[in-house]
Amino acid sequence: MVPTRNRPMLRILGFFICAAFIYLSFRDLWLNHKGKAKLGFVKRNGTQFVVDDKPLYVNGWNSYWFMDHAVDEHSRNLVGEMLEAGAKMGLTVCRTWAFNDGGYNALQISPGRFDERVFQALDHVIAEARKHDVRLLLSLVNNLQAYGGKTQYVNWAWQEGVGVSSSNDSFFFDPSIRNYFKNYLKVLLTRKNSVTGIEYRNDPTIFAWELINEPRCTTDVSGKTLQDWIEEMTGFIKSIDDKHLLTVGLEGFYGPNSPKRLTVNPEQWASELGTDFVQNSNSSNIDFASVHIYPDHWFHNQTFEEKLKFVVKWMQSHIEDGFKELKKPVLFTEFGLSNLNKDYEPSQREKFYRIIFDVVYKSAKRKKSGAGTLVWQLFMDGMETFSDDFGIVPHEQDSIYKLMIEQSCRLGKVTGRLKEQNLKELCSHKH
């Protein structure tokens, strides 16, 4: 039995032990939360991205499959594993789909109807990215049919009897479809994350919004239809969210409005898609330009060396336009070399990547507009069904893995970010 006179002392001692336990248990969580709360938005200063007044050059990747995998419990872990793998390579931005219109695991089941289960999957993706210090470039709709795209919007309008044309390009000019898309944008931008409690429009984890993946409007080669749509939708987005950067999602082809640049296009067909890199990117609500690099899909009779020469010319042309014409950053948001080419050898992919990385690195050193790259695409081991002829599991291709780390370190040196903990450790020893 405890003597009566000691009981108050034991109560005090017990209180301090309990308080110490609670403190130790929650200290790391609190410090972590406190640190995350200070995450700054990516902004633009002329032709550079900046975070907390320091330049940021992007070395990142595409994993379009994040939301889809986060829906199902058995595959949700792959999102965190991929983000962790990217972070360990010094990668800072991942581009992924924030849309799935109609079909399996649809985010938007029909116009204005959303699946909360899938929205919570997107919440999870954003929360995991924040946890791993990776920012997300979120694409808002697809020009292609995968995951619904503009075709699904056109079908919805026809099913409801309000469609004015069966053409896929009516996505850009049909008033009903424009309203469908605006409603989706409003719901998405004002979504309150069920994990973090932060509205998407207020979350600095989101690097930027991409209006549409690879837009084309072939029914109006002049480009007016697409340009009008860009102006309307970007203005609408900025009226709801003026904190995040915004890009169109272009492949980078020059149209009739850029006659001096038409010779830079891969072939004649590229000028007849209703897009124009300079005009589309010059919209006042567009903060940076986007470009893709796929010479093996764009040419059919070129040698590998000829494709490499094209890549350098293609990139330099857009970087020059970004610096002189647009006065905005240029981000190469997709690039890849197909392993289905008849003369393909693994060493070609490394050479292809190195040339692309070198062009961006040289631009960064000169403080030009080449703002970074996002490789298409990375995925985890066992996900081969989600691959294509460009897919890479980082650790399985050691030379590519080392090359991407080297680029992270080179860009970190240019920006003075090598002192940051993750890069300091990563770049202090050779891989």
SESEVEX-232013 format. One record per residue (C-alpha): residue number from 0; residue in three letters; x negated, y, z. Coordinates in nm, 3 decimals. Example, Ala and Ser with C-alpha at 12.3 -4.5 7.8 and 13.67 -1.06 7.14 Angstrom:
2
<0,"ALA",<-1.230,-0.450,0.780>>
<1,"SER",<-1.367,-0.106,0.714>>
//
This chain:
431
<0,"MET",<0.000,0.000,0.000>>
<1,"VAL",<-0.123,0.350,-0.090>>
<2,"PRO",<-0.156,0.586,0.207>>
<3,"THR",<0.109,0.861,0.198>>
<4,"ARG",<-0.146,1.141,0.203>>
<5,"ASN",<-0.306,1.014,-0.122>>
<6,"ARG",<0.014,0.996,-0.327>>
<7,"PRO",<0.015,1.362,-0.444>>
<8,"MET",<-0.349,1.325,-0.553>>
<9,"LEU",<-0.267,1.006,-0.747>>
<10,"ARG",<0.026,1.179,-0.917>>
<11,"ILE",<-0.204,1.465,-1.024>>
<12,"LEU",<-0.468,1.218,-1.141>>
<13,"GLY",<-0.205,1.020,-1.333>>
<14,"PHE",<-0.080,1.336,-1.497>>
<15,"PHE",<-0.430,1.428,-1.619>>
<16,"ILE",<-0.495,1.077,-1.747>>
<17,"CYS",<-0.166,1.085,-1.937>>
<18,"ALA",<-0.239,1.431,-2.076>>
<19,"ALA",<-0.588,1.324,-2.183>>
<20,"PHE",<-0.446,1.018,-2.358>>
<21,"ILE",<-0.189,1.226,-2.547>>
<22,"TYR",<-0.456,1.480,-2.641>>
<23,"LEU",<-0.696,1.219,-2.775>>
<24,"SER",<-0.417,1.039,-2.960>>
<25,"PHE",<-0.290,1.346,-3.140>>
<26,"ARG",<-0.602,1.560,-3.168>>
<27,"ASP",<-0.716,1.418,-3.501>>
<28,"LEU",<-0.365,1.434,-3.640>>
<29,"TRP",<-0.330,1.795,-3.529>>
<30,"LEU",<-0.670,1.897,-3.662>>
<31,"ASN",<-0.595,1.721,-3.989>>
<32,"HIS",<-0.259,1.896,-4.017>>
<33,"LYS",<-0.418,2.227,-3.924>>
<34,"GLY",<-0.681,2.182,-4.194>>
<35,"LYS",<-0.425,2.086,-4.458>>
<36,"ALA",<-0.210,2.387,-4.376>>
<37,"LYS",<-0.496,2.610,-4.493>>
<38,"LEU",<-0.498,2.458,-4.842>>
<39,"GLY",<-0.494,2.745,-5.088>>
<40,"PHE",<-0.308,2.773,-5.418>>
<41,"VAL",<-0.509,2.746,-5.738>>
<42,"LYS",<-0.498,3.084,-5.909>>
<43,"ARG",<-0.635,3.235,-6.226>>
<44,"ASN",<-0.894,3.509,-6.250>>
<45,"GLY",<-0.933,3.588,-6.619>>
<46,"THR",<-1.067,3.276,-6.789>>
<47,"GLN",<-1.145,3.091,-6.466>>
<48,"PHE",<-0.945,2.891,-6.214>>
<49,"VAL",<-1.014,3.007,-5.858>>
<50,"VAL",<-0.935,2.869,-5.513>>
<51,"ASP",<-1.001,3.087,-5.209>>
<52,"ASP",<-1.187,3.330,-5.438>>
<53,"LYS",<-1.430,3.060,-5.558>>
<54,"PRO",<-1.436,2.934,-5.918>>
<55,"LEU",<-1.293,2.586,-5.979>>
<56,"TYR",<-1.386,2.372,-6.278>>
<57,"VAL",<-1.177,2.059,-6.310>>
<58,"ASN",<-1.309,1.706,-6.338>>
<59,"GLY",<-1.002,1.487,-6.315>>
<60,"TRP",<-0.786,1.217,-6.465>>
<61,"ASN",<-0.443,1.101,-6.576>>
<62,"SER",<-0.238,0.837,-6.391>>
<63,"TYR",<0.108,0.889,-6.538>>
<64,"TRP",<0.248,0.589,-6.346>>
<65,"PHE",<0.237,0.728,-5.990>>
<66,"MET",<0.606,0.799,-5.929>>
<67,"ASP",<0.718,0.477,-6.096>>
<68,"HIS",<0.489,0.269,-5.873>>
<69,"ALA",<0.581,0.459,-5.558>>
<70,"VAL",<0.948,0.359,-5.592>>
<71,"ASP",<0.884,-0.006,-5.507>>
<72,"GLU",<0.737,-0.096,-5.171>>
<73,"HIS",<0.514,-0.373,-5.308>>
<74,"SER",<0.336,-0.136,-5.552>>
<75,"ARG",<0.343,0.190,-5.354>>
<76,"ASN",<-0.003,0.130,-5.208>>
<77,"LEU",<-0.158,0.160,-5.555>>
<78,"VAL",<-0.090,0.534,-5.555>>
<79,"GLY",<-0.300,0.595,-5.244>>
<80,"GLU",<-0.570,0.355,-5.363>>
<81,"MET",<-0.602,0.533,-5.698>>
<82,"LEU",<-0.612,0.876,-5.532>>
<83,"GLU",<-0.876,0.752,-5.288>>
<84,"ALA",<-1.085,0.611,-5.575>>
<85,"GLY",<-1.058,0.942,-5.763>>
<86,"ALA",<-1.153,1.144,-5.456>>
<87,"LYS",<-1.460,0.922,-5.401>>
<88,"MET",<-1.574,1.017,-5.753>>
<89,"GLY",<-1.540,1.387,-5.671>>
<90,"LEU",<-1.234,1.421,-5.896>>
<91,"THR",<-1.012,1.711,-5.798>>
<92,"VAL",<-0.698,1.699,-6.017>>
<93,"CYS",<-0.470,1.420,-6.135>>
<94,"ARG",<-0.206,1.467,-6.404>>
<95,"THR",<0.108,1.259,-6.365>>
<96,"TRP",<0.476,1.247,-6.465>>
<97,"ALA",<0.732,1.429,-6.250>>
<98,"PHE",<1.009,1.303,-6.476>>
<99,"ASN",<1.191,0.981,-6.562>>
<100,"ASP",<1.513,1.053,-6.747>>
<101,"GLY",<1.758,0.764,-6.774>>
<102,"GLY",<1.655,0.397,-6.779>>
<103,"TYR",<1.476,0.193,-6.513>>
<104,"ASN",<1.379,0.376,-6.191>>
<105,"ALA",<1.516,0.699,-6.337>>
<106,"LEU",<1.466,1.016,-6.133>>
<107,"GLN",<1.745,1.185,-6.330>>
<108,"ILE",<2.016,0.924,-6.388>>
<109,"SER",<2.230,1.158,-6.598>>
<110,"PRO",<2.246,1.539,-6.628>>
<111,"GLY",<2.248,1.677,-6.274>>
<112,"ARG",<2.252,1.332,-6.106>>
<113,"PHE",<1.935,1.227,-5.926>>
<114,"ASP",<1.827,0.909,-5.751>>
<115,"GLU",<1.717,1.005,-5.399>>
<116,"ARG",<1.511,0.686,-5.375>>
<117,"VAL",<1.301,0.794,-5.675>>
<118,"PHE",<1.276,1.151,-5.550>>
<119,"GLN",<1.134,1.013,-5.225>>
<120,"ALA",<0.879,0.825,-5.436>>
<121,"LEU",<0.767,1.155,-5.589>>
<122,"ASP",<0.758,1.304,-5.237>>
<123,"HIS",<0.524,1.018,-5.142>>
<124,"VAL",<0.296,1.085,-5.440>>
<125,"ILE",<0.258,1.452,-5.348>>
<126,"ALA",<0.201,1.371,-4.979>>
<127,"GLU",<-0.065,1.110,-5.068>>
<128,"ALA",<-0.241,1.355,-5.299>>
<129,"ARG",<-0.255,1.610,-5.017>>
<130,"LYS",<-0.393,1.344,-4.784>>
<131,"HIS",<-0.678,1.266,-5.027>>
<132,"ASP",<-0.751,1.632,-5.118>>
<133,"VAL",<-0.649,1.581,-5.480>>
<134,"ARG",<-0.422,1.828,-5.657>>
<135,"LEU",<-0.152,1.730,-5.907>>
<136,"LEU",<-0.075,1.863,-6.252>>
<137,"LEU",<0.292,1.765,-6.280>>
<138,"SER",<0.445,1.724,-6.625>>
<139,"LEU",<0.817,1.807,-6.648>>
<140,"VAL",<0.946,1.629,-6.961>>
<141,"ASN",<0.819,1.415,-7.247>>
<142,"ASN",<0.829,1.500,-7.616>>
<143,"LEU",<0.790,1.125,-7.673>>
<144,"GLN",<1.056,0.864,-7.587>>
<145,"ALA",<0.867,0.703,-7.297>>
<146,"TYR",<1.041,0.770,-6.964>>
<147,"GLY",<1.340,0.927,-7.140>>
<148,"GLY",<1.198,1.240,-7.291>>
<149,"LYS",<1.380,1.481,-7.516>>
<150,"THR",<1.555,1.188,-7.688>>
<151,"GLN",<1.740,1.107,-7.366>>
<152,"TYR",<1.858,1.466,-7.327>>
<153,"VAL",<1.992,1.464,-7.685>>
<154,"ASN",<2.170,1.132,-7.620>>
<155,"TRP",<2.330,1.271,-7.303>>
<156,"ALA",<2.466,1.569,-7.494>>
<157,"TRP",<2.615,1.341,-7.761>>
<158,"GLN",<2.766,1.107,-7.503>>
<159,"GLU",<2.936,1.403,-7.335>>
<160,"GLY",<3.057,1.538,-7.669>>
<161,"VAL",<2.870,1.868,-7.645>>
<162,"GLY",<2.570,1.801,-7.869>>
<163,"VAL",<2.534,2.028,-8.171>>
<164,"SER",<2.290,1.806,-8.361>>
<165,"SER",<2.165,1.446,-8.348>>
<166,"SER",<1.810,1.565,-8.422>>
<167,"ASN",<1.564,1.512,-8.138>>
<168,"ASP",<1.452,1.870,-8.193>>
<169,"SER",<1.795,1.992,-8.081>>
<170,"PHE",<1.640,1.957,-7.736>>
<171,"PHE",<1.478,2.291,-7.808>>
<172,"PHE",<1.781,2.482,-7.942>>
<173,"ASP",<2.104,2.315,-7.818>>
<174,"PRO",<2.255,2.543,-7.545>>
<175,"SER",<2.398,2.248,-7.348>>
<176,"ILE",<2.064,2.068,-7.346>>
<177,"ARG",<1.883,2.384,-7.241>>
<178,"ASN",<2.121,2.403,-6.945>>
<179,"TYR",<2.060,2.035,-6.861>>
<180,"PHE",<1.688,2.101,-6.852>>
<181,"LYS",<1.718,2.422,-6.651>>
<182,"ASN",<1.928,2.241,-6.392>>
<183,"TYR",<1.662,1.970,-6.364>>
<184,"LEU",<1.392,2.237,-6.324>>
<185,"LYS",<1.582,2.414,-6.047>>
<186,"VAL",<1.646,2.093,-5.853>>
<187,"LEU",<1.283,1.983,-5.886>>
<188,"LEU",<1.118,2.316,-5.802>>
<189,"THR",<1.333,2.370,-5.492>>
<190,"ARG",<1.308,2.008,-5.373>>
<191,"LYS",<1.210,1.982,-5.004>>
<192,"ASN",<0.957,1.702,-4.966>>
<193,"SER",<1.100,1.438,-4.730>>
<194,"VAL",<0.747,1.351,-4.608>>
<195,"THR",<0.584,1.693,-4.564>>
<196,"GLY",<0.890,1.916,-4.528>>
<197,"ILE",<0.746,2.157,-4.787>>
<198,"GLU",<0.944,2.268,-5.092>>
<199,"TYR",<0.763,2.178,-5.413>>
<200,"ARG",<0.746,2.543,-5.519>>
<201,"ASN",<0.562,2.625,-5.194>>
<202,"ASP",<0.318,2.332,-5.197>>
<203,"PRO",<-0.044,2.414,-5.296>>
<204,"THR",<-0.108,2.040,-5.346>>
<205,"ILE",<0.052,2.098,-5.685>>
<206,"PHE",<-0.222,2.236,-5.909>>
<207,"ALA",<0.019,2.349,-6.181>>
<208,"TRP",<0.331,2.262,-6.379>>
<209,"GLU",<0.312,2.135,-6.736>>
<210,"LEU",<0.626,2.229,-6.929>>
<211,"ILE",<0.630,1.935,-7.173>>
<212,"ASN",<0.393,1.657,-7.275>>
<213,"GLU",<0.275,1.707,-7.636>>
<214,"PRO",<0.561,1.919,-7.775>>
<215,"ARG",<0.637,1.900,-8.146>>
<216,"CYS",<0.926,2.053,-8.340>>
<217,"THR",<0.884,1.931,-8.697>>
<218,"THR",<1.224,2.063,-8.811>>
<219,"ASP",<1.091,2.419,-8.783>>
<220,"VAL",<0.735,2.436,-8.913>>
<221,"SER",<0.731,2.815,-8.864>>
<222,"GLY",<0.709,2.754,-8.489>>
<223,"LYS",<0.984,2.999,-8.397>>
<224,"THR",<1.218,2.739,-8.241>>
<225,"LEU",<0.953,2.600,-8.009>>
<226,"GLN",<0.821,2.945,-7.921>>
<227,"ASP",<1.167,3.070,-7.825>>
<228,"TRP",<1.217,2.765,-7.604>>
<229,"ILE",<0.877,2.815,-7.437>>
<230,"GLU",<0.958,3.179,-7.360>>
<231,"GLU",<1.297,3.095,-7.212>>
<232,"MET",<1.188,2.797,-7.001>>
<233,"THR",<0.866,2.951,-6.869>>
<234,"GLY",<1.055,3.264,-6.769>>
<235,"PHE",<1.311,3.049,-6.588>>
<236,"ILE",<1.041,2.854,-6.401>>
<237,"LYS",<0.858,3.169,-6.293>>
<238,"SER",<1.186,3.319,-6.166>>
<239,"ILE",<1.207,3.028,-5.919>>
<240,"ASP",<0.837,2.960,-5.858>>
<241,"ASP",<0.582,3.238,-5.902>>
<242,"LYS",<0.315,3.067,-5.690>>
<243,"HIS",<0.206,2.791,-5.926>>
<244,"LEU",<0.017,2.806,-6.252>>
<245,"LEU",<0.199,2.698,-6.567>>
<246,"THR",<0.086,2.549,-6.899>>
<247,"VAL",<0.271,2.433,-7.209>>
<248,"GLY",<0.124,2.082,-7.254>>
<249,"LEU",<-0.001,2.126,-7.611>>
<250,"GLU",<-0.222,1.895,-7.813>>
<251,"GLY",<-0.400,2.203,-7.945>>
<252,"PHE",<-0.312,2.204,-8.315>>
<253,"TYR",<-0.316,2.534,-8.504>>
<254,"GLY",<-0.007,2.639,-8.700>>
<255,"PRO",<0.075,2.884,-8.980>>
<256,"ASN",<0.038,3.175,-8.738>>
<257,"SER",<-0.335,3.100,-8.704>>
<258,"PRO",<-0.449,3.078,-9.071>>
<259,"LYS",<-0.815,3.136,-8.987>>
<260,"ARG",<-0.815,2.830,-8.761>>
<261,"LEU",<-0.633,2.583,-8.987>>
<262,"THR",<-0.964,2.433,-9.103>>
<263,"VAL",<-1.033,2.327,-8.743>>
<264,"ASN",<-0.727,2.097,-8.743>>
<265,"PRO",<-0.803,1.730,-8.805>>
<266,"GLU",<-0.589,1.714,-9.123>>
<267,"GLN",<-0.309,1.900,-9.304>>
<268,"TRP",<-0.027,1.730,-9.109>>
<269,"ALA",<-0.144,1.893,-8.786>>
<270,"SER",<-0.035,2.238,-8.908>>
<271,"GLU",<0.320,2.116,-8.982>>
<272,"LEU",<0.437,2.019,-8.633>>
<273,"GLY",<0.605,2.346,-8.534>>
<274,"THR",<0.333,2.421,-8.278>>
<275,"ASP",<0.056,2.678,-8.273>>
<276,"PHE",<-0.212,2.668,-8.005>>
<277,"VAL",<-0.278,3.042,-7.992>>
<278,"GLN",<0.080,3.166,-8.022>>
<279,"ASN",<0.227,2.910,-7.778>>
<280,"SER",<-0.048,2.964,-7.520>>
<281,"ASN",<-0.026,3.342,-7.549>>
<282,"SER",<0.315,3.356,-7.377>>
<283,"SER",<0.301,3.596,-7.082>>
<284,"ASN",<0.424,3.325,-6.842>>
<285,"ILE",<0.160,3.073,-6.947>>
<286,"ASP",<-0.144,3.083,-6.719>>
<287,"PHE",<-0.376,2.845,-6.900>>
<288,"ALA",<-0.396,2.658,-7.229>>
<289,"SER",<-0.398,2.281,-7.269>>
<290,"VAL",<-0.567,2.069,-7.537>>
<291,"HIS",<-0.589,1.694,-7.611>>
<292,"ILE",<-0.875,1.509,-7.782>>
<293,"TYR",<-0.796,1.191,-7.981>>
<294,"PRO",<-1.007,1.187,-8.300>>
<295,"ASP",<-0.956,0.813,-8.356>>
<296,"HIS",<-0.577,0.862,-8.365>>
<297,"TRP",<-0.602,1.175,-8.578>>
<298,"PHE",<-0.847,1.043,-8.840>>
<299,"HIS",<-0.845,0.712,-9.022>>
<300,"ASN",<-1.157,0.718,-9.240>>
<301,"GLN",<-1.421,0.881,-9.025>>
<302,"THR",<-1.730,0.721,-8.875>>
<303,"PHE",<-1.793,0.743,-8.503>>
<304,"GLU",<-2.064,1.007,-8.553>>
<305,"GLU",<-1.828,1.218,-8.765>>
<306,"LYS",<-1.567,1.200,-8.488>>
<307,"LEU",<-1.823,1.324,-8.235>>
<308,"LYS",<-1.905,1.623,-8.456>>
<309,"PHE",<-1.533,1.699,-8.483>>
<310,"VAL",<-1.494,1.684,-8.104>>
<311,"VAL",<-1.763,1.947,-8.046>>
<312,"LYS",<-1.617,2.178,-8.313>>
<313,"TRP",<-1.260,2.121,-8.181>>
<314,"MET",<-1.355,2.201,-7.821>>
<315,"GLN",<-1.572,2.501,-7.902>>
<316,"SER",<-1.298,2.652,-8.118>>
<317,"HIS",<-1.043,2.632,-7.837>>
<318,"ILE",<-1.288,2.757,-7.575>>
<319,"GLU",<-1.365,3.054,-7.798>>
<320,"ASP",<-0.993,3.123,-7.845>>
<321,"GLY",<-0.940,3.102,-7.471>>
<322,"PHE",<-1.218,3.351,-7.409>>
<323,"LYS",<-1.155,3.603,-7.691>>
<324,"GLU",<-0.789,3.570,-7.793>>
<325,"LEU",<-0.599,3.438,-7.491>>
<326,"LYS",<-0.831,3.549,-7.210>>
<327,"LYS",<-0.715,3.241,-7.018>>
<328,"PRO",<-0.871,2.911,-6.902>>
<329,"VAL",<-0.856,2.615,-7.141>>
<330,"LEU",<-0.808,2.274,-6.981>>
<331,"PHE",<-0.859,1.958,-7.187>>
<332,"THR",<-0.576,1.765,-7.022>>
<333,"GLU",<-0.614,1.438,-7.215>>
<334,"PHE",<-0.906,1.275,-7.394>>
<335,"GLY",<-0.991,0.919,-7.478>>
<336,"LEU",<-1.158,0.682,-7.722>>
<337,"SER",<-0.962,0.375,-7.831>>
<338,"ASN",<-1.111,0.030,-7.776>>
<339,"LEU",<-0.905,-0.095,-8.074>>
<340,"ASN",<-1.123,0.081,-8.333>>
<341,"LYS",<-1.274,-0.174,-8.571>>
<342,"ASP",<-1.629,-0.059,-8.493>>
<343,"TYR",<-1.571,-0.008,-8.117>>
<344,"GLU",<-1.853,-0.074,-7.871>>
<345,"PRO",<-1.837,0.013,-7.498>>
<346,"SER",<-2.144,0.236,-7.533>>
<347,"GLN",<-1.945,0.459,-7.770>>
<348,"ARG",<-1.700,0.553,-7.498>>
<349,"GLU",<-1.984,0.665,-7.270>>
<350,"LYS",<-2.135,0.874,-7.550>>
<351,"PHE",<-1.792,1.022,-7.632>>
<352,"TYR",<-1.729,1.117,-7.268>>
<353,"ARG",<-2.075,1.264,-7.226>>
<354,"ILE",<-2.037,1.497,-7.522>>
<355,"ILE",<-1.702,1.622,-7.388>>
<356,"PHE",<-1.841,1.670,-7.037>>
<357,"ASP",<-2.146,1.853,-7.176>>
<358,"VAL",<-1.935,2.104,-7.370>>
<359,"VAL",<-1.736,2.189,-7.057>>
<360,"TYR",<-2.047,2.206,-6.839>>
<361,"LYS",<-2.218,2.447,-7.080>>
<362,"SER",<-1.904,2.660,-7.090>>
<363,"ALA",<-1.891,2.665,-6.709>>
<364,"LYS",<-2.255,2.772,-6.683>>
<365,"ARG",<-2.183,3.063,-6.917>>
<366,"LYS",<-1.860,3.151,-6.736>>
<367,"LYS",<-1.658,3.098,-7.055>>
<368,"SER",<-1.303,2.959,-7.069>>
<369,"GLY",<-1.370,2.582,-7.079>>
<370,"ALA",<-1.205,2.503,-6.745>>
<371,"GLY",<-1.238,2.125,-6.726>>
<372,"THR",<-1.118,1.784,-6.841>>
<373,"LEU",<-0.873,1.509,-6.745>>
<374,"VAL",<-0.958,1.164,-6.879>>
<375,"TRP",<-0.676,0.948,-7.016>>
<376,"GLN",<-0.628,0.725,-6.823>>
<377,"LEU",<-0.728,0.555,-6.496>>
<378,"PHE",<-0.550,0.269,-6.324>>
<379,"MET",<-0.619,0.002,-6.063>>
<380,"ASP",<-0.726,-0.357,-6.101>>
<381,"GLY",<-0.431,-0.586,-6.176>>
<382,"MET",<-0.230,-0.315,-6.357>>
<383,"GLU",<-0.324,-0.416,-6.711>>
<384,"THR",<0.039,-0.401,-6.827>>
<385,"PHE",<0.029,-0.025,-6.765>>
<386,"SER",<-0.287,0.018,-6.966>>
<387,"ASP",<-0.328,0.110,-7.331>>
<388,"ASP",<-0.629,0.120,-7.561>>
<389,"PHE",<-0.777,0.404,-7.352>>
<390,"GLY",<-0.724,0.268,-6.997>>
<391,"ILE",<-1.008,0.233,-6.750>>
<392,"VAL",<-1.046,0.074,-6.408>>
<393,"PRO",<-1.331,0.297,-6.279>>
<394,"HIS",<-1.539,0.040,-6.088>>
<395,"GLU",<-1.521,-0.210,-6.375>>
<396,"GLN",<-1.706,0.027,-6.610>>
<397,"ASP",<-2.010,0.130,-6.411>>
<398,"SER",<-2.160,0.363,-6.671>>
<399,"ILE",<-1.834,0.562,-6.700>>
<400,"TYR",<-1.800,0.565,-6.321>>
<401,"LYS",<-2.149,0.714,-6.280>>
<402,"LEU",<-2.093,0.960,-6.561>>
<403,"MET",<-1.777,1.099,-6.400>>
<404,"ILE",<-1.952,1.137,-6.064>>
<405,"GLU",<-2.240,1.315,-6.237>>
<406,"GLN",<-1.992,1.560,-6.392>>
<407,"SER",<-1.833,1.628,-6.053>>
<408,"CYS",<-2.175,1.712,-5.913>>
<409,"ARG",<-2.277,1.930,-6.208>>
<410,"LEU",<-1.958,2.134,-6.189>>
<411,"GLY",<-1.988,2.152,-5.810>>
<412,"LYS",<-2.335,2.300,-5.849>>
<413,"VAL",<-2.211,2.566,-6.094>>
<414,"THR",<-1.933,2.677,-5.859>>
<415,"GLY",<-2.134,2.656,-5.537>>
<416,"ARG",<-1.902,2.385,-5.403>>
<417,"LEU",<-2.178,2.130,-5.343>>
<418,"LYS",<-2.180,2.234,-4.977>>
<419,"GLU",<-1.825,2.104,-4.936>>
<420,"GLN",<-1.835,1.782,-4.739>>
<421,"ASN",<-1.708,1.536,-4.999>>
<422,"LEU",<-1.939,1.664,-5.276>>
<423,"LYS",<-2.235,1.710,-5.041>>
<424,"GLU",<-2.223,1.344,-4.948>>
<425,"LEU",<-2.138,1.223,-5.300>>
<426,"CYS",<-2.412,1.417,-5.477>>
<427,"SER",<-2.688,1.373,-5.220>>
<428,"HIS",<-2.777,1.027,-5.348>>
<429,"LYS",<-2.788,0.873,-5.694>>
<430,"HIS",<-2.523,0.620,-5.799>>
//
